Amino acid sequence: QVQLVQSGPEVKKPGASVKISCRASGYTFNDYYIHWVRQAPGQGLEWLGVINPSGGRTEFAHKFQGRLTMTSETSTTTVYMELTSLTSDDRAMYYCARASTGHLFWGPGSLVTVSS
Amino acid sequence: DIVMTQSPLSLPVTPGEPASISCRSSQSLLNINGYNYVDWYVQKPGQPPQLLIYLGSDRASGVPDRFSGSGSGTEFTLRISRVEAEDVGVYYCMQALQTPYTFGQGTKLEIK
């Protein structure tokens, strides 16, 4: 069955970077785009960007361009999301999600805390 | 960006009664292939969102048939025919027609 396993919680200082992994299994890795969505505490859902694991093409939300990177590693069927220059506004649960037929299958989330 | 507007934002429901949530998009979500690219998800505390309905009206695998989705273009509705206690959570609509994918604000369903 399709499974997305994400890396564990992170605590970062303001100005630092965080890199989260999302390991996929149960399907052909290169056949499905992976999206990243975040959710601040008590808030709604915010789309960050998407990566095509086949070739690595990415697209990001405008507000994150310049400080967001996504990469994929076919050998380990893992996608990575790195966000730089963290502020307290980046404190959130970060979800990877596999796209299929216009819908998303979500990973469990990775909690990022930004605190001095 | 496509703006998704949900209503109501809070929905108290008596068990056994029906419930409906509306979602309006700022532009049509009808693709040239004839499908509306709108999904409905429910998020329960401490969990990621779970898919209920995709392409406007297709029920996801394992979703009870008391959940249904309808609508086309810019107006969409999620209906629960008879609410059960386990349906408590926050319901989101999402458009997947174009990036950036965008979400409604969420509707919190609670049991009276």
Interface residues (C-beta under 8 A of the other chain):
Chain A: H35 V37 G44 L45 E46 W47 V50 E59 A61 H62 Y95 A99 T101 G102 H103 L104 F105 W106 G107 P108 G109
Chain B: Y35 Y37 D39 Y41 P48 P49 Q50 L51 Y54 L55 A60 Y92 M94 A96 L97 T99 P100 Y101 T102 F103 G104 Q105 G106
